[in-house]
Each structure stands twice: as structure tokens, then as C-alpha cells.
């Protein structure tokens, strides 16, 4: 990497728990080794936003809205972001999760020498929604350079916009939790296992239709009714009342709703499988975390998971996202003996090497430097 220290401004809507938020915090921490980094959240940091506490002291954390503010007009946000960017005077503004449109006043009026990038964290059409025409104009004009997060993500970008975007696979800074952290949650993990031999599957994701939790729960309940020995735990923000009620309505003692945890890796490290049967994905950080810990994943063939998980090598892949296919995949997972499961775990751990946050941050920094230097030919 070059000696020159760039000034990078990362902008994200909030620091509530989520894969993209986890990624941005880890990326900011790694970039801080080589750059001056500021992380700007649109909304104030809340008491439960534990990711904010994981930022390195070298990363400046700021918010657009003041504590106690609950709502600003979009026009006000546009002007406040423009003012903040002008005040910070960064070399690079790196946008995430829809903040590209909140920053468009700055993008059109505060351009050179600032370089703008937007990481597409999901399927490109899902990420854009009804804003696709506005995003297309920003990308086509060259004012904002898009970045995709997996080969599948890039394919969806080409289908949505008609041209290619550089691929920088998500990175992950996960490490095996220490003995004390594991011990602190071990009793709770044991409490979820209905029997001493129960296989534990952990779904770490916010409740969302995209995450397909209802289909997972129904498939699990059907297997449990037939006497299968396993437990499925949903861990994450469970604020979606419709999904929570649907799962609770199954009245299945083998399906548990744990809610949000600030240390999910300590639980994942003691599970038998990650269960991630989503309808759509970008490149889930949770999947990379399971690779880092050597925990095999049961997934659907969507988004970046299609590129990462090889059936029978480092995890199991369902035929599609339907309840019936999920059930078949769960049956396959439960049929594996300890040695076969361990082999999948070793395959998962071996798959993690290309997805370290150090490598990911190095590629982002190289992209940023090339843009500032006027050379984007490598991608």
C-alpha cells in the first residue's frame, strides 16, 4: 500500500446490528491502519448499537442528526450531508445502504477532487428499488463509482444497469471467541438443546421476509413432529411482529426465538450449523463468520452464497428457497455423522482465506487511491 494517507468518509444510515453495519465497522477499523477515517451515521447512535463500541479510537464517529432528533425532512438531510462533506473535505466518500441518494446534492455540487463510491450490498435491483433510474444516472455520469460484493452481485448489477462494476468480495474480521466468552454463554446454548444429542442450527439475521424465517421454521416444525433430534434458534432483531407471531404460532418446542445478542459469534462457535435459507442475499457477513469459525452452513442458492458454498464441501445447498427444499436440506444435515460434519467444518474454515477484512480493505484502498490518482484501469 502507498505511504500517502487518504481521508475517507464512510456514510451509513445507522449502526443498528446487521451484516452491512458489521462490515462497515470492520472496514473502517482496517482502513484506519492506512487512512484518516470518519464514519458518519445519519441517525443518532442508540444505547443498543453495540457496534459503535467496536470502532477503533482512530476512527472518528459522528452523526448527522443530533441526539433526541427523530425526524428530518429529506431536503434537510440533503443539505446537512452536503455541509458535513464540505466540512470534512475527504478525498473519498464511501456510501452504503441507500445513502447514495441522501448524498446526491453533495455529489452534484461537491465533486472534484472528492471521489464517491457506493457499495451495492444486495441484489442490485432489490438495493435500488424504485430509485433505479436515479442511481443509473449517478453511475452513468461517472459521479459515483459502484462496487459489487460477489460475482453474483456483479451479475445482478449488469442485469439492472447494463454495464459492469468492480467486484470486491466482502471481508470479515471474525476470530474465534476466547474461552471466557464461550463459557459465558455455554449454559444458554445447552438450554436450547432439547436433548444431549440434539443438533443445534443457528439463524443469525434480523426478522425480514428476505431472510425467509417463516419457511425455515415451518420446515423445522414438520421435521420435529416426526421426531427429528435438533433445535433451530433464531438470533437477531425480532421486531417484525408478523414473522415473530407466525413462528410462535407453530408452537414447536424445537424452534426458539432468542432475540438480539451483542456477541453472536460466541453462540455460533458452539452450534452445529449456520442456517441461512434466505430468499435474497448479497454476500452475508454471517456466512463469512461461520467460515472463520469452521461452522458449516445450510443455505439457499441465492446471491453470493451461490458463489461461496459448495454443496457437500463446505456446507449444504438447498435446491431452491421453498419450504420443501429447506426441509430436505435440514434432513441431509441431520443425517450426517460427527466425522462428516467435521469435514464440512474444515471445508468451511479452508474457504475463509480469501475473505479476510485485511485483504478486503487493501482492495478498497487500492481502488480509492487509483481513483484519486486518476487511474482506474486495474478494475
ZIDAUR-V808186 format. One record per residue. N is the residue number from 1. PHI is phi in radians with two decimals (* if undefined). OMEGA is omega in whole degrees, -180 to 180 (* if undefined). NEAR is the number of other ideal C-beta (glycine too) atoms within 12 Angstrom. Layout:
n=N phi=PHI omega=OMEGA near=NEAR
n=N phi=PHI omega=OMEGA near=NEAR
This chain:
n=1 phi=* omega=-177 near=21
n=2 phi=-1.32 omega=179 near=15
n=3 phi=-1.26 omega=-176 near=8
n=4 phi=-1.05 omega=179 near=15
n=5 phi=-1.71 omega=177 near=22
n=6 phi=-1.37 omega=172 near=35
n=7 phi=-1.86 omega=-174 near=27
n=8 phi=-2.02 omega=175 near=44
n=9 phi=-1.93 omega=175 near=44
n=10 phi=-1.61 omega=-180 near=50
n=11 phi=-2.15 omega=-178 near=46
n=12 phi=-2.48 omega=-178 near=45
n=13 phi=-1.06 omega=-175 near=33
n=14 phi=-2.75 omega=177 near=31
n=15 phi=-1.97 omega=172 near=38
n=16 phi=-1.13 omega=-175 near=31
n=17 phi=-1.13 omega=178 near=33
n=18 phi=-3.11 omega=-177 near=35
n=19 phi=-1.10 omega=-180 near=41
n=20 phi=-1.14 omega=178 near=37
n=21 phi=-1.13 omega=177 near=33
n=22 phi=-1.04 omega=180 near=42
n=23 phi=-1.07 omega=-177 near=43
n=24 phi=-1.12 omega=178 near=48
n=25 phi=-1.11 omega=180 near=41
n=26 phi=-1.12 omega=179 near=38
n=27 phi=-1.15 omega=179 near=48
n=28 phi=-1.05 omega=179 near=45
n=29 phi=-1.08 omega=-178 near=32
n=30 phi=-1.26 omega=179 near=33
n=31 phi=-1.10 omega=-179 near=44
n=32 phi=-1.11 omega=174 near=29
n=33 phi=-1.18 omega=-171 near=22
n=34 phi=-2.26 omega=-174 near=27
n=35 phi=-2.32 omega=166 near=38
n=36 phi=-1.57 omega=-171 near=24
n=37 phi=-2.13 omega=171 near=41
n=38 phi=-2.12 omega=177 near=35
n=39 phi=-1.96 omega=-178 near=45
n=40 phi=-1.87 omega=174 near=42
n=41 phi=-1.75 omega=179 near=38
n=42 phi=-1.19 omega=-178 near=36
n=43 phi=-1.76 omega=179 near=31
n=44 phi=-1.09 omega=175 near=25
n=45 phi=-1.30 omega=-178 near=29
n=46 phi=-1.68 omega=-176 near=20
n=47 phi=-1.02 omega=-178 near=12
n=48 phi=-1.51 omega=-179 near=18
n=49 phi=-1.45 omega=-173 near=29
n=50 phi=-1.15 omega=-180 near=22
n=51 phi=-1.10 omega=179 near=36
n=52 phi=-1.06 omega=180 near=31
n=53 phi=-1.28 omega=180 near=20
n=54 phi=-1.66 omega=177 near=25
n=55 phi=-1.25 omega=176 near=32
n=56 phi=-1.16 omega=-179 near=22
n=57 phi=-1.11 omega=-180 near=12
n=58 phi=-1.30 omega=-180 near=20
n=59 phi=-1.60 omega=177 near=31
n=60 phi=-1.44 omega=178 near=24
n=61 phi=-1.81 omega=178 near=31
n=62 phi=-2.42 omega=179 near=30
n=63 phi=-2.23 omega=-180 near=30
n=64 phi=-1.35 omega=179 near=37
n=65 phi=-1.62 omega=180 near=26
n=66 phi=-1.37 omega=177 near=15
n=67 phi=-1.02 omega=-178 near=14
n=68 phi=1.73 omega=176 near=10
n=69 phi=-1.28 omega=-179 near=16
n=70 phi=-1.99 omega=-177 near=10
n=71 phi=-2.74 omega=172 near=12
n=72 phi=-2.30 omega=175 near=20
n=73 phi=-1.15 omega=180 near=12
n=74 phi=-1.06 omega=179 near=17
n=75 phi=-1.08 omega=179 near=13
n=76 phi=-1.12 omega=179 near=18
n=77 phi=-1.11 omega=178 near=30
n=78 phi=-0.97 omega=-179 near=27
n=79 phi=-1.24 omega=-179 near=22
n=80 phi=-1.19 omega=178 near=29
n=81 phi=-1.15 omega=178 near=40
n=82 phi=-1.05 omega=-180 near=27
n=83 phi=-1.10 omega=-179 near=20
n=84 phi=-1.19 omega=178 near=32
n=85 phi=-1.12 omega=179 near=40
n=86 phi=-1.08 omega=180 near=20
n=87 phi=-1.19 omega=-178 near=17
n=88 phi=-1.28 omega=-180 near=28
n=89 phi=0.85 omega=-179 near=20
n=90 phi=-1.39 omega=169 near=36
n=91 phi=-1.36 omega=-175 near=31
n=92 phi=-2.34 omega=169 near=39
n=93 phi=-1.96 omega=-177 near=46
n=94 phi=-1.97 omega=-171 near=45
n=95 phi=-1.81 omega=-177 near=44
n=96 phi=-2.46 omega=167 near=43
n=97 phi=0.93 omega=173 near=35
n=98 phi=1.48 omega=180 near=30
n=99 phi=-1.21 omega=178 near=41
n=100 phi=-1.02 omega=180 near=42
n=101 phi=-1.39 omega=176 near=32
n=102 phi=-1.18 omega=-179 near=38
n=103 phi=-1.73 omega=-171 near=47
n=104 phi=-1.18 omega=175 near=34
n=105 phi=-1.10 omega=177 near=26
n=106 phi=-1.15 omega=-178 near=37
n=107 phi=-1.05 omega=-177 near=35
n=108 phi=-1.45 omega=-176 near=21
n=109 phi=-2.04 omega=178 near=18
n=110 phi=-2.12 omega=-176 near=28
n=111 phi=-1.74 omega=-177 near=22
n=112 phi=-0.89 omega=5 near=14
n=113 phi=-1.62 omega=179 near=17
n=114 phi=-1.26 omega=176 near=33
n=115 phi=-1.95 omega=-178 near=36
n=116 phi=-1.93 omega=176 near=41
n=117 phi=-2.27 omega=177 near=44
n=118 phi=-2.33 omega=177 near=42
n=119 phi=-1.54 omega=178 near=46
n=120 phi=-1.53 omega=-172 near=45
n=121 phi=-1.52 omega=-176 near=44
n=122 phi=-2.51 omega=169 near=38
n=123 phi=-0.89 omega=-170 near=33
n=124 phi=-1.05 omega=180 near=38
n=125 phi=-1.22 omega=177 near=22
n=126 phi=-1.15 omega=178 near=29
n=127 phi=-1.06 omega=-176 near=38
n=128 phi=-1.40 omega=-176 near=30
n=129 phi=1.04 omega=-180 near=18
n=130 phi=-1.37 omega=-176 near=12
n=131 phi=-1.60 omega=-170 near=23
n=132 phi=-1.07 omega=179 near=26
n=133 phi=-1.14 omega=179 near=15
n=134 phi=-1.13 omega=179 near=25
n=135 phi=-1.17 omega=179 near=33
n=136 phi=-1.04 omega=179 near=22
n=137 phi=-1.11 omega=-179 near=20
n=138 phi=-1.15 omega=-180 near=30
n=139 phi=-1.23 omega=-178 near=35
n=140 phi=-1.11 omega=-179 near=18
n=141 phi=-1.26 omega=-177 near=17
n=142 phi=1.44 omega=-180 near=18
n=143 phi=-1.25 omega=178 near=31
n=144 phi=-2.24 omega=179 near=36
n=145 phi=-1.75 omega=179 near=36
n=146 phi=-1.37 omega=174 near=41
n=147 phi=-2.32 omega=176 near=44
n=148 phi=-1.84 omega=-167 near=40
n=149 phi=-2.01 omega=178 near=48
n=150 phi=-2.92 omega=175 near=40
n=151 phi=-0.97 omega=178 near=24
n=152 phi=-1.16 omega=176 near=31
n=153 phi=-1.07 omega=179 near=42
n=154 phi=-1.17 omega=177 near=32
n=155 phi=-1.13 omega=178 near=24
n=156 phi=-1.18 omega=178 near=36
n=157 phi=-1.17 omega=179 near=37
n=158 phi=-1.08 omega=180 near=21
n=159 phi=-1.12 omega=-177 near=20
n=160 phi=-1.44 omega=-170 near=29
n=161 phi=-2.04 omega=176 near=29
n=162 phi=1.47 omega=175 near=13
n=163 phi=-2.61 omega=-174 near=18
n=164 phi=-1.48 omega=175 near=22
n=165 phi=-2.36 omega=179 near=35
n=166 phi=-1.07 omega=178 near=31
n=167 phi=-1.85 omega=168 near=31
n=168 phi=-2.18 omega=-177 near=39
n=169 phi=-1.06 omega=177 near=38
n=170 phi=-0.92 omega=174 near=49
n=171 phi=-1.94 omega=-176 near=39
n=172 phi=-2.51 omega=180 near=38
n=173 phi=-1.76 omega=-175 near=32
n=174 phi=-1.15 omega=174 near=35
n=175 phi=-2.36 omega=179 near=18
n=176 phi=-1.03 omega=178 near=21
n=177 phi=-1.04 omega=180 near=24
n=178 phi=-1.27 omega=-177 near=14
n=179 phi=-1.04 omega=-179 near=13
n=180 phi=-1.15 omega=180 near=11
n=181 phi=-1.17 omega=178 near=21
n=182 phi=-1.14 omega=-178 near=22
n=183 phi=-1.13 omega=-177 near=16
n=184 phi=-1.12 omega=-178 near=19
n=185 phi=-1.99 omega=-174 near=30
n=186 phi=-1.09 omega=180 near=21
n=187 phi=-1.14 omega=179 near=14
n=188 phi=-1.15 omega=178 near=24
n=189 phi=-1.07 omega=179 near=29
n=190 phi=-1.09 omega=-178 near=18
n=191 phi=-1.16 omega=179 near=17
n=192 phi=-1.42 omega=180 near=31
n=193 phi=-1.43 omega=-176 near=27
n=194 phi=-1.16 omega=176 near=23
n=195 phi=-2.39 omega=178 near=17
n=196 phi=-1.06 omega=-177 near=10
n=197 phi=-1.80 omega=-178 near=15
n=198 phi=-1.07 omega=172 near=26
n=199 phi=-1.43 omega=-177 near=36
n=200 phi=-1.86 omega=176 near=40
n=201 phi=-1.92 omega=-175 near=47
n=202 phi=-2.10 omega=174 near=43
n=203 phi=-1.79 omega=-180 near=49
n=204 phi=-1.88 omega=-178 near=47
n=205 phi=-3.03 omega=174 near=43
n=206 phi=-1.15 omega=174 near=31
n=207 phi=-1.18 omega=-178 near=33
n=208 phi=-2.80 omega=176 near=27
n=209 phi=-0.94 omega=179 near=19
n=210 phi=-1.05 omega=-176 near=31
n=211 phi=-1.49 omega=168 near=39
n=212 phi=1.12 omega=-176 near=35
n=213 phi=-1.18 omega=-179 near=43
n=214 phi=-1.12 omega=178 near=32
n=215 phi=-1.10 omega=178 near=35
n=216 phi=-1.07 omega=-178 near=46
n=217 phi=-1.13 omega=179 near=40
n=218 phi=-1.14 omega=178 near=28
n=219 phi=-1.09 omega=180 near=42
n=220 phi=-1.16 omega=-180 near=42
n=221 phi=-1.10 omega=179 near=31
n=222 phi=-1.12 omega=178 near=25
n=223 phi=-1.18 omega=-180 near=34
n=224 phi=-1.09 omega=179 near=31
n=225 phi=-1.11 omega=178 near=17
n=226 phi=-1.61 omega=175 near=17
n=227 phi=1.68 omega=179 near=13
n=228 phi=-1.10 omega=-175 near=29
n=229 phi=-1.73 omega=180 near=22
n=230 phi=-2.82 omega=173 near=39
n=231 phi=-2.41 omega=178 near=39
n=232 phi=-1.98 omega=-178 near=49
n=233 phi=-2.03 omega=174 near=43
n=234 phi=-1.70 omega=-178 near=43
n=235 phi=-2.15 omega=-180 near=39
n=236 phi=2.60 omega=179 near=36
n=237 phi=-1.07 omega=-176 near=29
n=238 phi=-1.90 omega=-175 near=30
n=239 phi=-1.23 omega=-179 near=18
n=240 phi=-1.22 omega=-174 near=22
n=241 phi=-1.12 omega=-178 near=12
n=242 phi=-1.10 omega=-179 near=16
n=243 phi=-1.21 omega=-179 near=31
n=244 phi=-1.07 omega=-180 near=25
n=245 phi=-1.15 omega=180 near=18
n=246 phi=-1.11 omega=-180 near=26
n=247 phi=-1.24 omega=180 near=34
n=248 phi=-1.10 omega=-179 near=22
n=249 phi=-1.16 omega=177 near=17
n=250 phi=-1.26 omega=179 near=29
n=251 phi=0.91 omega=-179 near=14
n=252 phi=-1.78 omega=-178 near=28
n=253 phi=-1.19 omega=180 near=19
n=254 phi=-1.63 omega=179 near=33
n=255 phi=-2.03 omega=-173 near=38
n=256 phi=-2.14 omega=172 near=34
n=257 phi=-1.91 omega=-175 near=31
n=258 phi=-1.63 omega=-176 near=32
n=259 phi=1.40 omega=-175 near=22
n=260 phi=-1.36 omega=174 near=25
n=261 phi=-2.29 omega=-180 near=28
n=262 phi=-1.46 omega=-178 near=24
n=263 phi=-2.28 omega=-174 near=29
n=264 phi=-1.07 omega=-178 near=41
n=265 phi=-1.15 omega=178 near=35
n=266 phi=-1.15 omega=176 near=31
n=267 phi=-1.40 omega=-179 near=42
n=268 phi=-1.05 omega=-179 near=46
n=269 phi=-1.10 omega=-178 near=34
n=270 phi=-1.91 omega=177 near=33
n=271 phi=-1.64 omega=177 near=45
n=272 phi=-1.58 omega=-180 near=42
n=273 phi=-2.54 omega=162 near=43
n=274 phi=-1.52 omega=179 near=49
n=275 phi=-1.94 omega=-174 near=50
n=276 phi=-2.40 omega=-176 near=54
n=277 phi=-1.67 omega=-174 near=51
n=278 phi=-1.31 omega=172 near=43
n=279 phi=-1.37 omega=180 near=30
n=280 phi=-2.52 omega=177 near=32
n=281 phi=-2.65 omega=166 near=43
n=282 phi=-1.63 omega=170 near=44
n=283 phi=-2.39 omega=-169 near=47
n=284 phi=-1.10 omega=175 near=49
n=285 phi=-1.10 omega=179 near=44
n=286 phi=-1.03 omega=178 near=44
n=287 phi=-1.15 omega=177 near=52
n=288 phi=-1.10 omega=178 near=48
n=289 phi=-1.11 omega=178 near=43
n=290 phi=-1.15 omega=175 near=46
n=291 phi=-1.06 omega=-178 near=45
n=292 phi=-1.05 omega=-178 near=34
n=293 phi=-1.58 omega=-179 near=36
n=294 phi=1.32 omega=178 near=33
n=295 phi=-1.83 omega=-179 near=43
n=296 phi=-1.18 omega=-177 near=45
n=297 phi=-2.03 omega=170 near=50
n=298 phi=-1.84 omega=-170 near=48
n=299 phi=-2.38 omega=171 near=49
n=300 phi=-1.69 omega=-176 near=39
n=301 phi=-1.46 omega=-177 near=31
n=302 phi=-2.26 omega=175 near=36
n=303 phi=0.94 omega=-179 near=40
n=304 phi=-1.18 omega=178 near=41
n=305 phi=-1.12 omega=177 near=44
n=306 phi=-1.08 omega=-179 near=31
n=307 phi=-1.45 omega=-171 near=33
n=308 phi=-1.61 omega=-172 near=43
n=309 phi=-1.72 omega=177 near=41
n=310 phi=-1.83 omega=-174 near=22
n=311 phi=-0.98 omega=178 near=25
n=312 phi=1.43 omega=-179 near=20
n=313 phi=-1.91 omega=178 near=22
n=314 phi=-2.28 omega=179 near=36
n=315 phi=2.97 omega=179 near=43
n=316 phi=-2.19 omega=-177 near=40
n=317 phi=-2.09 omega=179 near=33
n=318 phi=-1.32 omega=180 near=37
n=319 phi=-1.19 omega=179 near=20
n=320 phi=-2.78 omega=-175 near=22
n=321 phi=-1.69 omega=-176 near=32
n=322 phi=-1.29 omega=178 near=20
n=323 phi=-1.03 omega=-179 near=27
n=324 phi=-1.12 omega=179 near=19
n=325 phi=-1.21 omega=176 near=26
n=326 phi=-1.08 omega=180 near=41
n=327 phi=-1.07 omega=179 near=32
n=328 phi=-1.05 omega=-179 near=25
n=329 phi=-1.18 omega=176 near=40
n=330 phi=-1.10 omega=177 near=42
n=331 phi=-1.06 omega=179 near=24
n=332 phi=-1.10 omega=-180 near=27
n=333 phi=-1.11 omega=-178 near=41
n=334 phi=-1.26 omega=-179 near=34
n=335 phi=-1.38 omega=-178 near=17
n=336 phi=-1.29 omega=177 near=25
n=337 phi=-1.44 omega=-175 near=14
n=338 phi=-1.04 omega=-178 near=12
n=339 phi=-1.16 omega=-180 near=10
n=340 phi=-1.17 omega=178 near=20
n=341 phi=-1.16 omega=178 near=31
n=342 phi=-1.12 omega=178 near=17
n=343 phi=-1.09 omega=176 near=20
n=344 phi=-1.09 omega=179 near=36
n=345 phi=-1.11 omega=177 near=32
n=346 phi=-1.15 omega=176 near=21
n=347 phi=-1.11 omega=177 near=27
n=348 phi=-1.11 omega=-179 near=37
n=349 phi=-1.10 omega=180 near=28
n=350 phi=-1.16 omega=-179 near=20
n=351 phi=-1.39 omega=-172 near=32
n=352 phi=-1.36 omega=-170 near=33
n=353 phi=-0.84 omega=-178 near=17
n=354 phi=-1.26 omega=-171 near=24
n=355 phi=-2.03 omega=175 near=38
n=356 phi=-1.19 omega=178 near=25
n=357 phi=-1.18 omega=178 near=36
n=358 phi=-1.05 omega=179 near=23
n=359 phi=-1.17 omega=-179 near=24
n=360 phi=-1.08 omega=-179 near=35
n=361 phi=-1.12 omega=178 near=37
n=362 phi=-1.08 omega=-180 near=23
n=363 phi=-1.23 omega=175 near=31
n=364 phi=-1.10 omega=-179 near=43
n=365 phi=-1.11 omega=178 near=36
n=366 phi=-1.11 omega=178 near=29
n=367 phi=-1.11 omega=179 near=34
n=368 phi=-1.09 omega=-178 near=42
n=369 phi=-1.13 omega=179 near=28
n=370 phi=-1.12 omega=179 near=24
n=371 phi=-1.17 omega=180 near=33
n=372 phi=-1.14 omega=180 near=29
n=373 phi=-1.44 omega=180 near=19
n=374 phi=1.44 omega=-179 near=11
n=375 phi=-2.22 omega=180 near=14
n=376 phi=-2.00 omega=-170 near=20
n=377 phi=-1.29 omega=-177 near=11
n=378 phi=-1.03 omega=179 near=13
n=379 phi=-1.59 omega=* near=22
